[in-house]
Amino acid sequence: MSPYDGGDAARGVFAYRDDMSSDSPSRPAPIDPRGPRFAATVTSVLLLLGTFFALLSAASPLGATAAARAADPGFIVLAIAAALFVWGVASPSTAPWGVLFRTLVRPRLAPPVDLEDPRPPRFAQLVGLVVVSTGLVLHLAGVPWALPIAGGLAFAAAFLNAAFGVCLGCLLYLGLARVGALRPRGGLA
């Protein structure tokens, strides 16, 4: 049985059913769905910059040292993005884009129509972390196009969420939960 009333899965909005209380110890409090979308907007800009810089040096010779590859501007920008993904997974309430949304953006908006389960967006952050980290590790290992490809994939997912409200990581979370690979409960699941 799904904890959602159906919501609009394509937009990444999964509204709580009436029988779900946010004060339950096993369920995290619902969130404003515009927060993760705002974070995806800022993240997509950061990922686009990282991917652009990674493309500039993607054809660099394989003989470059690991230190030289780590000093690549694309590597640095995407490493910052990975660190922000870690922050978003470990402590979403203190992540910079969430704090910025809560303090500067949300007070200027009308209340949200629906609230969202925070677990799918948090899982999406984890997926972004895995994709970008894979690119970073492969780049350090000397795989020439790994960094721009990983950055481009992460950018595409963040852009889909920012521009169209389609959260691929959220959809993956729901699909895995439906087949029993994830058991939704408090925390990351």
C-alpha positions, -999 to 999 in steps of 0.1 A, spaced: 0 0 0 14 33 -10 17 62 15 7 86 -12 -28 97 -25 -14 94 -60 0 128 -63 16 136 -96 45 112 -98 57 128 -131 61 161 -114 77 146 -83 49 156 -60 37 129 -37 9 142 -14 3 125 19 -29 107 25 -51 120 53 -44 90 75 -7 98 75 4 120 103 37 138 102 41 134 139 45 96 136 80 86 147 84 64 116 75 90 91 94 122 85 75 155 84 63 164 49 80 192 30 71 219 6 77 203 -29 90 237 -42 121 234 -20 137 204 -38 128 220 -71 145 252 -61 175 232 -50 175 214 -83 175 247 -101 207 259 -83 222 224 -86 216 223 -123 235 256 -128 264 242 -107 264 209 -127 262 227 -160 293 248 -151 311 217 -139 302 198 -171 313 227 -193 347 229 -176 351 191 -177 344 191 -214 372 217 -219 397 192 -206 380 159 -214 404 151 -242 435 157 -220 462 132 -223 459 101 -202 495 107 -190 484 136 -167 490 129 -131 461 124 -106 471 157 -90 468 175 -123 434 158 -129 423 169 -94 432 205 -102 410 205 -133 383 232 -129 356 207 -139 368 183 -113 367 210 -86 332 223 -95 318 188 -96 336 179 -64 318 209 -48 285 195 -62 293 161 -48 300 177 -14 266 195 -16 249 162 -25 265 146 6 252 175 27 217 171 12 217 134 20 233 136 55 214 167 68 188 180 44 175 205 69 208 223 70 218 220 33 225 254 18 198 253 -9 172 242 16 181 270 41 182 296 13 147 284 1 132 285 36 146 319 46 145 339 13 121 322 -11 93 304 8 82 335 28 74 352 -5 53 324 -18 17 312 -11 14 281 10 20 249 -10 -11 231 -24 4 197 -15 31 185 8 57 159 -2 73 130 15 110 140 20 124 105 14 122 105 -25 140 138 -29 166 127 -4 171 95 -23 174 116 -55 203 135 -38 219 101 -31 215 91 -67 231 124 -78 260 118 -54 266 83 -68 266 95 -104 289 125 -98 312 106 -74 316 79 -100 326 105 -126 351 120 -101 367 87 -92 370 76 -129 384 110 -138 411 106 -112 418 71 -125 424 87 -160 392 78 -178 391 107 -203 353 113 -208 340 100 -174 337 134 -158 318 153 -185 295 123 -190 287 119 -153 283 157 -149 260 157 -180 239 129 -167 235 146 -133 228 179 -150 201 163 -172 183 149 -141 186 181 -121 174 202 -151 144 179 -156 134 185 -120 141 222 -121 124 230 -154 96 204 -156 92 191 -121 102 156 -131 123 141 -104 140 110 -118 155 100 -85 121 103 -69 106 80 -95 134 55 -90 127 56 -53 90 49 -58 98 21 -83 122 5 -59 97 8 -31 70 -7 -52 90 -38 -60 101 -41 -23 138 -32 -28 132 -2 -4 111 -2 27 99 34 33 104 44 70 120 72 88 153 84 74 166 76 40 147 43 39 
